[in-house]
């Protein structure tokens, strides 16, 4: 017998993954080229050549027992120093290796952060629309998820609703910019206001409230947009970073956490993150890919490929009647559905071999997420299907 908690999780398994599996079923029937799967944020842009070169160099030249063995739970010291130095130059910081913890992607990073800070029933605030797995990450440690409703005019944080949601049990606020699912980049003014609200709440309640900035899409930004760095605004900030998107390495599970010296109880927090990394079963981030990151710290994927996809899909959808904010980053569109019921809308879309994820999976019903990290040619082939979907609703 599995646990009652897991029974519920299995019964309500990820909408995104379910749609991905549906895509494979439909492809077997209609042919892969005739099924338009916008469900999963799986990068289609290949990793930079430097990644392959680094793998070969490391495997061929390093002592295998050292390369494939254990290290400090925080990761290799030289790799953490390389990351700290890189971030210092890029964001005008003063980090050292002891400010960095290597993690199994951003997801592993968020879980060790929440393990470190949460007591049962502590509250974690998320800003809709938000990545649905946050629900599970918070539940893993018996926390309580508090959802702030969206400001659908801009999809920046709804500040008044955030203020109302803060209580003496608030332990953390999670932000995600560039945002999944909207592609919105939270502005400098928004982060300043957010920091001010949290500072005031800490004073009012006499507690520490942590800001967790989940940043797997930081490098996927368009039109010369700048993504503000949260450490510049608020001392009690964790940065959770992943190379899943920035280097197209989602299956390698490699990322890091940044913790500033100014964080309250810094030494205790860092010690706890190390222990959490070990006892949650991660033990340490993958050794080979820590070394790869050390050699590829300045490498990037070709973001122009995603930008071209964005423009093609956005221009077509808005031309046929969809309302949508143009993404500034990430690789998702978040248009308003043509009927109020987003789940029914996404079911109807399947009739045209379009696989979309309902906005309710992100805490924002009435919208749908499209992951355009697929080939340009597949997006081109999908455009008539979107036109037929729009015409279906105009005629019914």
C-alpha angles and dihedrals in degrees: 000000000000120000121276089242091055092045088061093046092050091048091051098039120165115302089210094054091045090055090048090055090047088055092058090050093051092045090058089056104038103021125264093262090058097052117080108206112189094158109098129054093224108146115240094189109098121240116262116273088245090072094059091043091051093049092053094045093049095046093046098044110031126082103262094217090054095040095050097035135092124284136175109316088242091057138251111337094221093052092048090049090051091052093046092050091048093050091047091057095043100043104022095247135144103228129152132192091272089064091062131076117186111224144184092263126300090298092058088045094053091049095053090046092052091044088053099050109026130095118185112287093014109144126241116192121214126187115229128265091048140155104277096223089072085080091061096041091056092043090053088072099036093255124147119243115220115194120209109207117241131259095226093190092071106357089227116130115299096234100187091050090047091054090051092050097055116102139161087271094056108118102166147004118211120210128181120198128200078036131234112236105015104040089226118147112217107238129236090250092050092053092047090052092045091051091049091052092050093046090052092048092051089054094046096049099031091231140116113253116191127212112214112197110197106202115174091132098047094116095044099085131134141209092026090296118170120223108212116230111236095213088073092064111039132025098212093063130133118196114208112195134180135188091210092104105017092057098018093245104131095143095051094066099216128150142112146232124232118208117183122223088237093066114115111260091006096172093049091047093052092048091050093049090055092050091045090052089055103040096044086062100251088104089179139345115273107291100217094050093047086060091045091054090050089059097038100043093128097039121114139184121242101269091183088077091062091042091055090050091049093052094048095049097038094049093049097046094048091046091058096048109276119137112222140153110236108247118243093194147350115054105271137102118207107195125175111256118246090239129037094246104077094184093056089045091055091047090052090049089062088068086069093043091254114141111201132162119236116242091232087075085067096044092261114100119194094049137079133213122227118190105209095187089115130098120298089233092055090051089050090052090049097056096084089051091055089049090052090048091052091047090050090060094042090055098042 
